[in-house]
Amino acid sequence: MYNNFSLTKIPERTLKPRTSGLTMVMDKGLSVRDVENLIEVAGDYIDLVKLGWATSYVTPNLHSKIEVYRHAGIPVYFGGTLLEAFIIRNQFDDYLKVLDKYDLKYAEVSDGSITLEHDKKCEYINILSKKVTVLSEVGSKDVEKIIPPYKWIELMQKELDAGAWKVIGEAREGGNVGLFRSSGEVRSGLVEEILTKIPSEKIIWEAPQRDQQVWFIKLIGANVNLGNIAPSEVVPLETLRLGLRSDTFSYFLDKL
């Protein structure tokens, strides 16, 4: 962590390797050089990188890019949509071979684009959890599909019990489904109800928009787990976490 100046009343951030206060970045097709530049300025603040949906299928120099992340100590995983693409084609065993080919230690399990019985989803989580660290995504990519809070809680708990390390609250890369209304507004009652049953450190909240990040920081604190962060927003997010941007500037001063 870089602290170029001495300031009091700065929230204490967890240090890498973190289990809370995670920043998960969405890589939607960065080049190897882009990744090198990203790590130079933001590597200390990035805990996980998701290669968005199935972009890894068409990304040139994929192996080289993964190696750059690995050399920086940043775990990489394929977006859950890629696994769904393998599952719907009855190629789950081939997916396992892909994980081996790229020596990936993390995997995401989701069902946002396919219809999958939840017991079957949990079975995939369980199988993968014996091989890699699993993140499982809860919520639909369909803006018309509203899942009630009790169901979110039930699904999250079952997926954690099946072997997921963290569960991810769905928002897509735009932040306008799942946890959020189409306007991007947080479904605050949903989030607060989830937190009555599921520990916050077990959840990564997809929050690509600044206002969403601010909302979660104010609700849970500087060390909330946030995901689907754009590469260009990693450093700005860190300043939000530390109360060094106008949106959270005064928030921590009276609490420290």
N, C-alpha and C positions, 0 to 999 in steps of 0.2 A: 504494500500500500504506500502510495506516495503522499507525503505531507510536506509540502514545500514551505509552509508557514506555520507559526505557532498560534493556535486559537484555542480558547477555552470553550466549554459548553458545546463540544462536538460529540454526537452520539458515538458510542463505542461499537465498532463493526467487528463481526466475527472474522477470523483469519482463515485463509485457505490452508488445507482442504476443509471447506465449510459443510455443515449439515443444515444450517439455517442461514438466512441472509443471502441465499443463492441468486445469482443473475444468470438466467439461461438466455442465450443469444440465438436468434433465428438467422441462419445463413441461407439465403435464397439463391445462391449461385456466385459467391465471391470467387475471385481468381486466387491463385497461390500468392501472388504479390499483394493482393488486397488483404489476405489473411495475415501475412507478415506485417503489414502496416497496422492492421487492427491490433495485433498482439503487442506491437511496440508501444502503442498509446493506451491500451485498455486491458492488456493481458491479466494484470493483477486483479481486475474486477470481474472477470468472466469465469464462471464455474462450470458451465456446460454449454455445448454448442449443438443445436439441432440443425441438421441439413434438411431444410423445410420440405414438407410433404414428400414428393418423389423426385425432387430436383437432383438427387444423387444419381439417378438413372441417366441423366443427360449432361452431367457436369464433367468437363474435360479435366484431366490430371487429378482425378478424384483421390487416388492413392497418395500422391504427393501432397495434396492439400491436407488430408487427414494426418499425414506425418508431421506437417508443420504444427498443427494443433497439438499433437501428441508430444512433440519435443518441448512445447511450452507447458506441458502438464495439464492441458485442457481436454477433458473427455468429450468425445463426439458421438452422436448417434443419429440414425436415420429417422426422419419423420414417420409417424405411425401410418400415414397413408401408404407408404411403400410396403409395409408389412401387409396392410389390407389388400394391396394389389397382388401380392404373392398368395394370400389366403384365398381370395376369390377365384384364383386360377389353380387352386389345389397344389400350390408349390411351396408350402411351409418348409419342407425339408431343404428346398433350394435356398430359402431365406437364411436358414441356419448356416448353410455353406457360405453365403455372402458375408455373414458376420465373421466367420473364420477367415475368409479371404482378406478382409480388411482389418482383422484383429481388433474388432470393436468390443468393448467391455460393457457397453450400455445398449439398451434397446427400448423403444417405445411401443406400447401396445395400445391401439385405439380402435374404435368402431364408428368413427364419424362419417364414413363414406359408404359403409356396407352394413347390411343387417346381420347381426351376429348375436346368437343367444348368449346371455351373460355368463352362463355356466361355461360355455365354450371359450369365451374371452378369458375367463379366469383360468381355464385349463392352459391356454397359451401363455398367460402370465406365469403360471406355475412351472411350465416346461422351461421357459426362457430364464426364469429366476435361478434355476440350477446351473445356468451357463454364464449369465451376465447380470448386471444390475438393471432392474426393470423400472421404467417409469410408465405409468398407465394413465391414459387420458379419459376423463369423464365429461360427458356433455355432447350435444349434437352440433354438427355444422349447419343443420337446417334451421334457419331463422324462425320458421313457423312452429318448430317443435319445442315446447316449453316443458321442462322436466321439473316436477315439484320438489321442494327442498328435501322432504323425507326420502325421496328416491335418490337424489344426489348422495345423501348420507349413506344410504344402504349400498349403493354401487361402490362408493369410495371405500367403505369399510371392507366389503367383500374382496375388492381388488388388493387392498393392503394385506388382508388375511391370506390371499392367494400367493403373495410373495413380492408385491410391488414395493419398491424402496420409497417412492413418492407417488402421489396421485397428482395429476395436472388438471386444473379447472379450464375447460375449453373456452376459447374466445376467438379462434382463428387468428391469422396474422393481422386482420383489420380491427379486431377488438369490438365486434358488433354482433356476436351471437353468444349463446351459452350463458356465461356469467353476466353478460351485458345486454342491454336493449339495443335495438338497431341503431339508435342514436349514439351509442357508445356509453350511455349512462350505466353505472353499476347497478345490478339488481341487489341492492344493499341488504334487504331482508333475507334473501337467499344466502348470501355470504355469511351474515351473522348467525343464521340458523345452522349452517354447516359447521361453523366454529364451536357450536355448543357440543358437538359430538366428535369431530375430527380435529386432532391437534394441529395447530397452524404450521408447525415445522414439518408436518407430513404432506403439506400441500404446496404445489407451485402454481401460483395464479398467473395465467396468461394475461398480460396487461401491456399491450403494445403502445397505448396512448398515454401521453404525459398525465392527463387528468386522472386516469385510472391508476397510474403508479402512485400519484400523490394520495389518492383515496386510501389505497392499501397501506401506504407508509403511515398515514395518520391513524388508521385503525389498528394496525398490528405492530408498527414500529420500524425502525431503520433496518432491522434484520428480517424483514418479510421476504419470502421466496417469490421472485417475479420471473416470468418467462415471456418468450416471444419478443424479446427486446431487439430492436434494430441495431446493427453494428454501430451506426453513427450516434446512437442514443445511450451507449453504455456509460461513457463519462458523464453526460448530463444526468443520468439516473443516479450515479454515485453521489453527485452533488445534492440531489433531492434527498437521498438517504441521510446525508450529513447536515441537512438544514442550511445548505449554501446556495440555494436558488430561491427566488422570491416565493414560490409556491409553498415551501416548507421553512422559510427563513425564520419566522418567529415561533414556529411550532415547538421546537425543542428547547428554546431558551429558558422557558419557565419550568421545564421538566428535568433539567440537569443541574 
